[in-house]
Amino acid sequence: MVANELKKRAEAGTYKGKFSPLHHFFGYEGRCAFPSNFDADYCYSLGYNAVLLILNGYTGYLSKISNLSKPASEWNAGGMPITKMMNIERRHGEDKPVIKKALVELDGGPFKFFADNRDNWAVETAYTYPGAIQYYGPAEVCDLTTKTLKLEQE
């Protein structure tokens, strides 16, 4: 967009500079926020469950925690064979087993919520940030699930 605008201005004679953008991917910064109590509980549960799977001979399984939109005391731990996630895709002329990419579901709750709010969010700030790690305090602050997960479950 900037390049196109500068081209128009150059053609109009109102811009004579050079444009050499430096690209930066902000995805990692976006995923580097302070963990919440939910994040800590979820990761601890996945790890603990993984150990139980291994100790009980379930190799080749993915540690899985479900019912995440409920309080941690109501979460369900289990395992899922990695092969259950596999699909056969044709790559370079050969069939290969791969884990299917998880794409944004345009008809899912999270994207619909985004679509309903994006015009407003383009001009005003509307996000929740309770501060650094909140391990202790009221559950409505400390134990919030993610917005995406909440929207997926509704």
C-alpha positions in Angstrom: 0.0 0.0 0.0 2.8 2.4 0.9 4.6 1.6 -2.4 1.5 2.2 -4.4 0.9 5.5 -2.6 4.4 6.7 -3.1 4.2 5.8 -6.8 1.1 8.0 -7.2 2.9 10.8 -5.4 6.0 10.4 -7.6 3.8 10.6 -10.7 2.1 13.7 -9.3 5.5 15.2 -8.6 5.0 15.4 -4.8 7.5 12.7 -3.8 11.1 12.3 -4.9 12.5 9.9 -2.2 13.4 6.2 -2.2 11.3 3.6 -0.5 13.1 0.5 0.9 11.0 -1.2 3.5 12.3 -3.6 6.2 9.8 -6.3 6.9 9.3 -7.7 10.4 7.0 -10.5 11.4 5.3 -9.7 14.7 3.7 -13.1 15.2 6.3 -14.2 17.8 5.9 -11.0 19.8 2.2 -11.6 19.8 2.7 -15.0 21.2 5.2 -13.8 23.9 2.7 -12.3 26.3 2.9 -13.1 30.0 1.4 -16.5 30.6 -1.9 -16.6 32.5 -2.8 -19.0 35.2 -4.8 -20.8 32.6 -1.7 -21.2 30.5 0.3 -22.5 33.5 -2.4 -25.0 34.5 -2.9 -26.2 31.0 0.8 -26.8 30.3 1.3 -28.4 33.7 -1.7 -30.7 33.0 -0.4 -31.6 29.5 3.1 -32.5 30.9 1.7 -34.5 33.9 -0.7 -36.4 31.6 2.2 -37.1 29.2 4.2 -38.7 32.0 1.2 -40.9 32.9 0.8 -42.0 29.3 4.4 -43.0 29.1 4.4 -44.8 32.4 1.4 -46.8 31.3 3.0 -47.8 27.9 1.1 -45.4 25.6 3.9 -44.4 23.3 3.0 -42.6 20.1 0.2 -40.8 21.8 -0.5 -37.1 22.1 -1.2 -35.8 25.6 -4.7 -34.2 25.5 -6.7 -32.1 27.9 -10.3 -31.4 27.0 -13.2 -29.4 28.6 -10.9 -26.4 28.8 -13.6 -23.8 29.0 -14.6 -25.2 32.4 -12.7 -24.8 35.7 -9.5 -26.9 35.8 -11.1 -29.3 38.3 -13.5 -30.3 35.5 -10.9 -30.8 32.8 -10.5 -34.3 31.3 -7.1 -35.8 30.6 -6.5 -38.5 28.0 -4.4 -39.5 25.0 -4.8 -39.6 21.3 -2.7 -41.7 18.9 -0.6 -39.4 16.7 -1.8 -41.5 13.7 -5.3 -40.2 14.3 -4.1 -36.7 13.3 -2.5 -38.0 10.0 -3.9 -37.5 6.5 -2.4 -38.8 3.3 -1.4 -35.9 1.0 0.3 -36.1 -2.4 3.7 -34.3 -2.2 6.3 -34.3 -5.0 4.4 -37.1 -6.8 4.2 -39.4 -3.7 1.6 -40.0 -1.1 2.9 -39.0 2.3 1.4 -39.2 5.8 1.2 -35.6 7.2 -0.6 -33.8 10.0 -3.2 -31.6 8.3 -2.6 -27.9 8.8 -5.0 -26.1 11.2 -6.4 -23.2 9.2 -8.8 -20.5 10.4 -12.3 -21.7 10.2 -14.2 -18.8 8.6 -17.5 -20.2 9.8 -16.3 -20.8 13.4 -17.2 -18.7 16.4 -13.8 -17.0 16.8 -13.6 -15.7 13.3 -17.2 -14.6 13.3 -16.6 -12.6 16.5 -13.5 -11.0 14.9 -15.5 -10.2 11.7 -18.2 -8.6 13.8 -15.7 -6.4 15.7 -12.8 -5.7 13.3 -14.1 -2.4 12.0 -14.5 -1.1 15.5 -11.1 -2.5 16.6 -9.4 -0.8 13.7 -9.9 2.5 15.4 -10.2 1.7 19.1 -8.4 -0.5 21.6 -10.4 -3.3 23.2 -8.4 -6.1 24.8 -8.0 -7.7 28.2 -4.7 -7.5 29.9 -4.8 -8.3 33.6 -1.1 -7.6 34.0 1.8 -10.0 34.7 1.2 -13.6 35.8 -1.9 -13.7 38.0 -1.5 -16.9 40.0 -3.4 -15.6 43.1 -6.6 -13.6 43.3 -10.1 -13.7 42.1 -10.9 -16.6 39.7 -12.5 -14.2 37.2 -9.0 -12.6 36.7 -6.6 -15.5 37.4 -8.4 -18.4 35.7 -9.7 -16.8 32.5 -9.6 -19.2 29.5 -8.6 -17.8 26.2 -11.2 -15.8 24.2 -10.7 -18.1 21.2 -11.3 -21.2 23.2 -14.4 -19.7 24.9 -15.8 -18.7 21.5 -15.1 -22.2 20.1 -17.0 -23.8 22.9 -20.1 -21.6 22.7 
